[in-house]
Amino acid sequence: MILKPVTTEKAVKLIEIENTLLFQVGRKEKKEEIKKEVEEKFKVKVEKIRTLVRKNKKYVYAKLDKKNAAIDIATKLGMI
């Protein structure tokens, strides 16, 4: 599975305010698989996964647990 980070102004705002990371994934990926992949890849606890399909692309909002800072992961990925 490929997690492609989205670096829009809205995505950065979500990182800072809601502790949420935004990724683009394959259209057929399931929420459980995405959650497991994010937790294993970044060694964090995911509280909630939300998805959005727009223009044949699937976007994933991964809200992290309060103990894990999304801004740290975003910095590692070069989003900020």
C-alpha atoms as an extended CHARMM CRD file, in Angstrom:
* protein
*
        80  EXT
         1         1  MET       CA              0.0000000000        0.0000000000        0.0000000000  PROA      1               0.0000000000
         2         2  ILE       CA              1.2520000000        3.4600000000       -0.8780000000  PROA      2               0.0000000000
         3         3  LEU       CA              0.5140000000        6.3180000000        1.5240000000  PROA      3               0.0000000000
         4         4  LYS       CA              1.0580000000        9.5620000000       -0.3570000000  PROA      4               0.0000000000
         5         5  PRO       CA              1.0190000000       12.5650000000        2.0120000000  PROA      5               0.0000000000
         6         6  VAL       CA             -1.1080000000       15.5310000000        0.9340000000  PROA      6               0.0000000000
         7         7  THR       CA              0.4800000000       18.9320000000        1.5910000000  PROA      7               0.0000000000
         8         8  THR       CA             -2.2200000000       21.5060000000        1.0490000000  PROA      8               0.0000000000
         9         9  GLU       CA             -3.0210000000       24.4380000000        3.3200000000  PROA      9               0.0000000000
        10        10  LYS       CA             -5.9960000000       22.5120000000        4.6770000000  PROA      10              0.0000000000
        11        11  ALA       CA             -3.8060000000       19.4860000000        5.4280000000  PROA      11              0.0000000000
        12        12  VAL       CA             -1.3190000000       21.6150000000        7.3780000000  PROA      12              0.0000000000
        13        13  LYS       CA             -4.1790000000       23.2240000000        9.3190000000  PROA      13              0.0000000000
        14        14  LEU       CA             -5.5370000000       19.7530000000       10.2020000000  PROA      14              0.0000000000
        15        15  ILE       CA             -2.0970000000       18.7160000000       11.4620000000  PROA      15              0.0000000000
        16        16  GLU       CA             -1.7980000000       21.7380000000       13.7300000000  PROA      16              0.0000000000
        17        17  ILE       CA             -5.3640000000       21.9800000000       15.0290000000  PROA      17              0.0000000000
        18        18  GLU       CA             -6.8620000000       18.4610000000       14.9540000000  PROA      18              0.0000000000
        19        19  ASN       CA             -3.7190000000       16.2400000000       15.1500000000  PROA      19              0.0000000000
        20        20  THR       CA             -4.7850000000       14.6490000000       11.8360000000  PROA      20              0.0000000000
        21        21  LEU       CA             -2.6690000000       13.4960000000        8.8870000000  PROA      21              0.0000000000
        22        22  LEU       CA             -4.0340000000       13.5070000000        5.3280000000  PROA      22              0.0000000000
        23        23  PHE       CA             -2.9550000000       10.8650000000        2.7970000000  PROA      23              0.0000000000
        24        24  GLN       CA             -3.9510000000        9.7940000000       -0.6900000000  PROA      24              0.0000000000
        25        25  VAL       CA             -4.2640000000        6.0110000000       -1.0940000000  PROA      25              0.0000000000
        26        26  GLY       CA             -5.4410000000        3.4480000000       -3.6100000000  PROA      26              0.0000000000
        27        27  ARG       CA             -9.1560000000        3.4380000000       -4.3140000000  PROA      27              0.0000000000
        28        28  LYS       CA             -9.6960000000       -0.1450000000       -3.1130000000  PROA      28              0.0000000000
        29        29  GLU       CA             -7.9180000000        0.1400000000        0.2480000000  PROA      29              0.0000000000
        30        30  LYS       CA            -10.0520000000       -0.5610000000        3.3230000000  PROA      30              0.0000000000
        31        31  LYS       CA            -10.0870000000        1.4980000000        6.5380000000  PROA      31              0.0000000000
        32        32  GLU       CA             -8.7500000000       -1.3610000000        8.6730000000  PROA      32              0.0000000000
        33        33  GLU       CA             -5.8050000000       -1.9040000000        6.3100000000  PROA      33              0.0000000000
        34        34  ILE       CA             -5.0230000000        1.8150000000        6.1860000000  PROA      34              0.0000000000
        35        35  LYS       CA             -5.1230000000        2.1350000000        9.9850000000  PROA      35              0.0000000000
        36        36  LYS       CA             -2.7910000000       -0.8400000000       10.4110000000  PROA      36              0.0000000000
        37        37  GLU       CA             -0.3790000000        0.5310000000        7.7860000000  PROA      37              0.0000000000
        38        38  VAL       CA             -0.2050000000        4.0100000000        9.3750000000  PROA      38              0.0000000000
        39        39  GLU       CA              0.3280000000        2.5500000000       12.8600000000  PROA      39              0.0000000000
        40        40  GLU       CA              3.0960000000        0.2080000000       11.6990000000  PROA      40              0.0000000000
        41        41  LYS       CA              4.8550000000        2.6430000000        9.3840000000  PROA      41              0.0000000000
        42        42  PHE       CA              4.9840000000        5.6100000000       11.7790000000  PROA      42              0.0000000000
        43        43  LYS       CA              4.7960000000        3.7160000000       15.1050000000  PROA      43              0.0000000000
        44        44  VAL       CA              1.8160000000        5.7340000000       16.3680000000  PROA      44              0.0000000000
        45        45  LYS       CA             -1.6910000000        4.9940000000       17.6600000000  PROA      45              0.0000000000
        46        46  VAL       CA             -4.4940000000        5.9800000000       15.2750000000  PROA      46              0.0000000000
        47        47  GLU       CA             -7.6940000000        7.0620000000       17.0050000000  PROA      47              0.0000000000
        48        48  LYS       CA             -9.9600000000        7.3050000000       13.9560000000  PROA      48              0.0000000000
        49        49  ILE       CA             -9.8660000000        6.8880000000       10.1640000000  PROA      49              0.0000000000
        50        50  ARG       CA            -12.1310000000        8.8400000000        7.8220000000  PROA      50              0.0000000000
        51        51  THR       CA            -12.1260000000        8.5090000000        4.0340000000  PROA      51              0.0000000000
        52        52  LEU       CA            -13.2190000000       10.6910000000        1.1450000000  PROA      52              0.0000000000
        53        53  VAL       CA            -13.4650000000        9.7250000000       -2.5240000000  PROA      53              0.0000000000
        54        54  ARG       CA            -13.2510000000       12.6320000000       -4.9310000000  PROA      54              0.0000000000
        55        55  LYS       CA            -12.4140000000       12.5810000000       -8.6590000000  PROA      55              0.0000000000
        56        56  ASN       CA            -11.5790000000        8.8690000000       -8.5260000000  PROA      56              0.0000000000
        57        57  LYS       CA             -8.9900000000        9.4170000000       -5.7600000000  PROA      57              0.0000000000
        58        58  LYS       CA             -9.3340000000        8.2640000000       -2.1710000000  PROA      58              0.0000000000
        59        59  TYR       CA             -8.1730000000       10.5300000000        0.6400000000  PROA      59              0.0000000000
        60        60  VAL       CA             -7.6480000000        9.3530000000        4.2000000000  PROA      60              0.0000000000
        61        61  TYR       CA             -7.8740000000       11.4890000000        7.3170000000  PROA      61              0.0000000000
        62        62  ALA       CA             -5.9360000000        9.6900000000       10.0660000000  PROA      62              0.0000000000
        63        63  LYS       CA             -6.6320000000       11.2430000000       13.4730000000  PROA      63              0.0000000000
        64        64  LEU       CA             -3.8310000000       10.3320000000       15.8530000000  PROA      64              0.0000000000
        65        65  ASP       CA             -4.0660000000        9.6280000000       19.5650000000  PROA      65              0.0000000000
        66        66  LYS       CA             -3.3140000000       12.6020000000       21.8330000000  PROA      66              0.0000000000
        67        67  LYS       CA             -0.0230000000       10.9960000000       22.9310000000  PROA      67              0.0000000000
        68        68  ASN       CA              1.3250000000       11.1310000000       19.3620000000  PROA      68              0.0000000000
        69        69  ALA       CA              1.9480000000       14.4950000000       17.7150000000  PROA      69              0.0000000000
        70        70  ALA       CA              1.0190000000       14.6340000000       14.0260000000  PROA      70              0.0000000000
        71        71  ILE       CA              3.3950000000       17.5600000000       13.5410000000  PROA      71              0.0000000000
        72        72  ASP       CA              6.3780000000       15.3050000000       14.3600000000  PROA      72              0.0000000000
        73        73  ILE       CA              5.4220000000       12.8360000000       11.6240000000  PROA      73              0.0000000000
        74        74  ALA       CA              4.6680000000       15.6430000000        9.1710000000  PROA      74              0.0000000000
        75        75  THR       CA              8.1390000000       17.0740000000        9.8000000000  PROA      75              0.0000000000
        76        76  LYS       CA              9.7470000000       13.6640000000        9.1420000000  PROA      76              0.0000000000
        77        77  LEU       CA              7.7890000000       13.3880000000        5.8670000000  PROA      77              0.0000000000
        78        78  GLY       CA              8.7810000000       16.9120000000        4.8340000000  PROA      78              0.0000000000
        79        79  MET       CA              5.2040000000       18.1830000000        4.8020000000  PROA      79              0.0000000000
        80        80  ILE       CA              6.0510000000       21.1540000000        7.0270000000  PROA      80              0.0000000000
